[in-house]
Amino acid sequence: MADTGVVETLLQRIEKVDGGADSQEVAAGLGVDHQVIVGAVKSLQTLGDVISAELRSLKHWELTEEGTEIAEQGSHEARVFNSIPLEGLPQAELMKLSFGKIGFSKAMSNKWIRVDKSHDGGPRIFRTVESIQDQVREKLLLAKRGDAARLDEKEKNELKKRKLLAEVTVKSYWITKGNSFSTTVTKQETELTPEMIASGSWKEKKFKPYNFEAMGVAPDCGHLHPLMKVRTQFRQIFLEMGFSEMPTNNFIESSFWNFDSLFQPQQHPARDQHDTFFLSDPSLAHHFPMDYLERVKKVHSEGGYGSQGYKYDWKMEEAQKNILRTHTTAVSARMLYKLAQQEKFTPVKYFSIDRVFRNETLDATHLAEFHQIEGVVADYGLTLGDLMGVLHQFFTKLGLKKWVEVGNSGVFRPEMLLPMGLPEDVSVIAWGLSLERPTMIKYGINNIRELVGHKVNLQMVYDSPICRLDS
């Protein structure tokens, strides 16, 4: 039973008020945690009709951990603007700042800054306005003071989308007197002892009713992390749809297979150090199918296969750079090239689920190491209609009945497929998504660091049931 002193104090409060009292207000008045009052309410409910308690819900807006930081220090974009002196700042230095990457894109969207890519010494960032108004911080300060009602729905939803503001539901009890109300509580016995039987005192005792609905103690057993449970279900779905699993045990990949073979130009921003992990030893790869490499080089620099190409000086040393793979599509490229070397083309369906690495700033939705799920289908005459049909079947098996954005999909370009040697009338459709996001949706986790890393609550692993994405 809850603390007797709290229970009796609560009863005295209920006796003095007309109509009833809110458990949140009672907790604030007594200076105790709300859960202490909730415990007292539940204890009193077991005694019969002493009190009546109606559960109520109230929604309000609260700042997230990141939102609180911004309310104190300013938005990422404002901090980026304030970090740039009049003479400008090298982009590489800005990206080293904790708020650099997110703030840079937001400040660019607001047209507060510009990038001079032709500057000596590399790209340099300059201010384009003399001063700014940090509206994001001002809105968060309003919400922090309890004035979120002054923000319109669009403003609140924008802050919510940025994970700076969260709508919180607060539950409390409206407590009123019951038919058997009394300010004194007689302790109910929970055990019938031999002494009570021998003395006959049990006849005057009041016993707590036995709860036959209570759950027993769960037996100890092994547990799987939620990621592994969801991974198993995804893998089973692919196998049921007739897909074969690709080998994905090469975390280290050359830039050629990770980028060039996918017809991504060598000057693409995703190949910069602030997005990709480069290896220092061994820093370069040396073994490539040279005839294929030459065709890739030509389609990049000169065009071909109906494409104009990118018209730039393709460099071998750039393609040789070893990296931690940024996506499992590098594995798909290797498998499609291997398929093209067969004497006769045969349609295939491939899938993979494994780790990839990005030089990301760690926050509530981003990790530097995460899992990618990828599906690839190669056959004659495939279209976007086929892709939509496969995706519909795939997500229907997950139990999703409406379209939600959880990944990307498309058709591979001829500039990628034809240099490999695949027939001209063969198309390849593919889609990919992370493993972490569906797992977070399934388990109601808002911060990815609570799913992976040192902040994981192991009790979540012990308590989580066998994974089933309910429809």
N, C-alpha and C positions, 0 to 999 in steps of 0.2 A: 504493500500500500504506500501511497505517497506520504511525504512528511506530514505528521499529524498537525504540527503547528501551522503549516501552510493551508491544510484542509480546513482547520477551524477558522483561520483568518479569512479565507475565501467565503465560508458560510456566514461569518459576521458581516462581510461586505454585502452579500446578497440580501441579508435581512434588512440592511439600512437603506437600500435603494428601492425606488418604485419602478416596476416594469422589468428590471433586469440589468445585467452588466456585461460588458464585452471583455473577453479574456485578455486581449491585448492591453486594454486600458487598466485592468486589474494588475497585470504583470508590471506595467510601467509605474503604477502607483505604489506597488510594494517593492519596486527596485529589484525584481528577480527576472530570470529568463522566462520567456513565454512558455517554453516546454515544461517548466516546473508547474505552472498553472494548468496546462493541459493534462499533466499527470494527475493533479489533484481532481480535475473534472472527471477523468476516467475512473479514478478510485471511488468517487462518490456515486458514479453511475452503477457500480457493482453492488451498492448497498440498497438498491431498489429505487423508489420514487422520491428520493431526497431532493434532487434537483432535476431540472429539465435543461438540456444543452442542445442548441441548434447550431450546426456547423455552417459558417458563412465564409464567403470568398470575396476578397477585395483586390483589384488589380491596380498597380502603380508602376511608375518607371524608376529604374535605378541605374546608376553608372556601373559599367563593368570595371574590372581591374585596369584594363587599358584605358577606358574612358576616364577613370579617376586620375590616371597619370597625365592624360592630355589636359584635363581641367586644371591641373596644377602647373604643368610645364608648357602647354601650348600644343597645337596639332602638329602632326609630322610635317605637313607642308609648310606651316609657319616657321617651324624650327629649321627646316632646310633653307627657307628664304633668309632667315636671320643669320645663318651660318655662312652665307656667301658675302664676302667683302666687295667693295666697289670694283676692285681689280679682277674679280672673278675667282673661281675655285676649280681646280682639276676635278673632272668627274670621278676619277678613281679614288680621290681622297674623300669626296662626298659619300661614295658608296661604302666606305669603311665605317661611317657613323651608323649607330643602331637604328636611327630613323631615316637613313638616307634613301633606301630603295623605295619604300612606300611614299615618303614625302616627296621624292623627286617626281614620280608619276603624277601625284596630285597637284604639285606646284606647276608642272608643265600644263596640265589640264586647265588650271586657273589662269594660265598665261602670265604667271609671276616671274618666270625664269625662261631662259633660252639656252641652247647648247651650240657652241661654236666648234664644229668637228674639224675645221681646218686650222685651228690654233696650233702654234708651235708647242711641242711637248705633249700633244694629245688633246682630246676633247676637253673643253673648258666651259663652265657654267657661269652665266652672268644674270644679274637682275634685269627685268624689263620694266619694273615699276619702282617708284621711290619708296612707297610704303604699302602696307596691306592691312586688312581687317580680318582677324582670326575669328570668323563667324562660328566655326566648329567649336572652339573653346567657349565662346559666349553662350552657345546653345546648351553645352554640357553644364556650364555653371548655373544656368537657369534650372535645369533638371536636378542638379545637386541641391539647390535651395528649396526644392519641392514645387517649383513653378513650371513643371513640364507641360501643364495645361496651356501655357502661353505659346507652345510650339504647335504648328499644325501637323496633321498626320503625315504629310510628305516629309517634313523635316525629321520627325521621330523615326520614320521607317528608314530614312537614309542613314541616320546614326545607328539604328539597329543593324542595318546591312553591314556597316563597318565594324560591328561588334563593339561599339562604344556605349550603347544604351540597351538595356534589356527590360522587357515588361515582366514584372514579377507578380505572382499571385500570392497574396498573404491570406492564410486561413486562420480563422479564430472562432471561438464559441460565444454565442449569446446565451447567457446563463440566467435562468429564472428559478423561482421556488417550485418545488414539486409538492405533491399532495401530502407527502410524509416529511416535509421540511423540518429540520431541527438544527440548532447551532452546535450541538454536541454529537460526537460520533462514537459509537460503541465499536471497539475493535472486533472484527470477525475472526474466529479461529480458522486456521487452514489445515490443522492436523487433529485427528482423534487419537489421543495418547493412551497408553495402558493405565496411567494414573487417573485420567478422567473416567475411564470405565470402572476402575476399582472403587473410586470414591463416589461415583454417581454424579459428579459435577457437570458432566456433559449435558445433563438434562437442562441446566440453566444457561448453557453456552449458546452463542449464535455462531453458526458456521457459514463460511463463505461457500456459495454454490459451486459445485464442481463443473468445470468447463470441459465438456466432452468434445467440443469443436477445436480445442487448442491443438496446434501442431506438435508432434513429437520432435525429439532431437534428431537432426539429420545425420545419417551415418557418414563417417569420414570416407573420402574417396579422392581420386585424382581429378584435376581440373585443367581445362584448356583456356588459354587467353582468348578473349572475345575475337581478336583478329584472326586467330587460327580457326575458330569455329566458323566465322563467316567465310574465310578462305576455303574451307572444306566444302561449304555449300556451293560457292561459285564454281569450284572445280567439278563438283558432281553435275551441275547444270551443263557445263561445257561437254562433259563426257556423254551425258544423255542426248545432247544434240549432235553427237558424232564427231566432235573435235578431237584432235591429237595434241598432246602437250609438247611444247617446244623445250629444248634444253636451254636453261637460263643460268648456268653456273659460272658464267664469265662476267663478273662485276666490272672488271677492267676492260675497256674497249678502246679501239682507235677512233680518232675523230672521223676517219674515212667511213667506217661502218655506222657510226653514231650520227653523223651529219651529212657528209658528202654523198653517200649512196642514196640518201633520202632526198636528194636535190635541194639541200639547204645551202645557200651561198656561204662562203668562208668569212664574209664580213657581217654575218647575221648577229644581232645582239645576244642571242642565246648562247653563242660560242665565246662570250667574254668571260673573264675570270670571276666577275661578280655573279655569274649564273652557273658556272661549271667548275668542278674540281679537277685540276690538272695534276698528273703524276710527275714527280721529280726524278724518280728512279724505279723502273726504266721510263724515261720521258718520251721515247719514240718507239713506234712499231715499224717492223721492217718487212714483214711477209704479207704480200697482197697478191691476188690474181691480177697480174699486170695488164693483160688484154682488157679485162673488165675495167680496171682503174683508168686506162687510157680513154675508154669510151665515156666514163663518168667525167673525166677531165674535159673532154671535148664538148660534151653537152652543157657543161657549166660555162666554159669560156667562149665557145663558138656557136652553140646551139646544135640542133639536130632532132630527128624524130618528130618533125613538125613544130619544134620549139625554137625560139630565138636565143635561148640561153640567157645568162646573166651578163655576158660580155665583160669579163674581168680576167685578170691574170691569175689563174688557178695555181696554187703553190703546193708542191708535194710535201714540204716540211710542215705545212699547216695540217694536212690530212694525216700525217704520221703521229701527231701528238696523242699520247695516251691520256685517257680520262677515266673517271668513274662514270659509268654510263648514266645518261640523264633520262633515258626511257628504254623500255624493252623492245621498242620498234627497231632498235639496232639488231636484236635477235631475229625479228621478222625479216629484216633485209637479208641477213645471212641465209635464212631458210628459203626465201624466195629465189635467191641467186642459186642455191643448191638445187632447187626444183627446176630452174631454167636449164641446168646442165644435163638433165635427163634426156635420153634419146627421144622419148615421146612424152609430151606434157600430159599429166593426169591431174584433175581437179583435187584440191586439198582444203581442209579446214584446220587451222592451227589455233592454239591458245597458249597463253603463259600468264603466270601470277608470280611475281618476284620483286625484289628490291631494286630501287633506282635512287639516284643521288643528285641533289641540286644544291647549289650554294645559296640557300635561302636564309633570310632572317627568321629566326624561330619566333613564332607567335602563336596565338590561339588556333590558327588554321593552317600553319605551315611548319614542315619539318625539313631538315636537310637530308634525311633518309626516310623513304616511305615505300609503299608497295604499289605497283601498277598492274592492272588487269587488262589484258589485251586479247582481242579476237581478230583473226584474219581468215578471209575466204578468197580463194583464187579459182576462177572458173571462166568458161567462155561466156561473153555477153552479159556480164553482171551489170546492174544499174542501181541507181539510188533507191528504186522501188524494192529491189532485193535486199538492200541494206536495211531499209525500214522494216521489212518483213522479218528479217533475222533479229533485229533489235526488239521488235514487238514480242517475238517468241521468247527471247532471252529474258526481258524484264517481266514478262508475264509469269515465267517460272519463278521469279523472285517474289512474286506476290504484289507487284506494283500495278495498280489499275489506272493510273494517270501518268502523263509525261512529266517528269521532273528532271532538272539539269544535274546530272551526276558525272558526266564525262563528255568526250568528244568522239566524232566519227566522220567517215568520209570515204572517198575513192582515191586510191593511189594514182599519181599522175603518170602519163606515158614516159616522161623524161626520167622517171625512176625505174619503170618496169622494162622498157625496151632495151636499154643498155645491158641489162642482166641477161638478155637473150630469150625472154618470154615471148610467145607468139603475139602478134599484133591484136588479135581478136580476144585475148585473155584480159580480163579485168580483175582487180583485187579490191575488195571492200574490207574495211577495218574499223574497229572502235576500241576505245580505251577509257578507263576510269581508275580512280585510286581505290584501294581496298579500305583505307582508313575512313573515308567519308560515309560509305554505306554502313560501316560498323558504328560510327558515331550516331547516325540516324537511328539505327536499330536500338542502341543502348541509351539514347537520350543524352549523349555526351556533347557538351558545347565547346570544350577546350581540348584540342588534340593532345596536349601535354598530359592530360589525365588518362589518355589511352595508351601512350607510348612514352617511355622515359622514366626518370627517377621519381616523378610525382605520381606515378600510378598507385592507386589504392588497391592493394592486393585483395582486400575484402570483396572488391568488385569481381575479381576473378573467381573467388570462392562462391560468391552468391549467384553468378550469372548462370542461367539455365542453358540447356542445349539449344544451340542457335536455330531459330526458325523465324524468317521474315514474314510476319503475319500479314495476310491480305486485308 
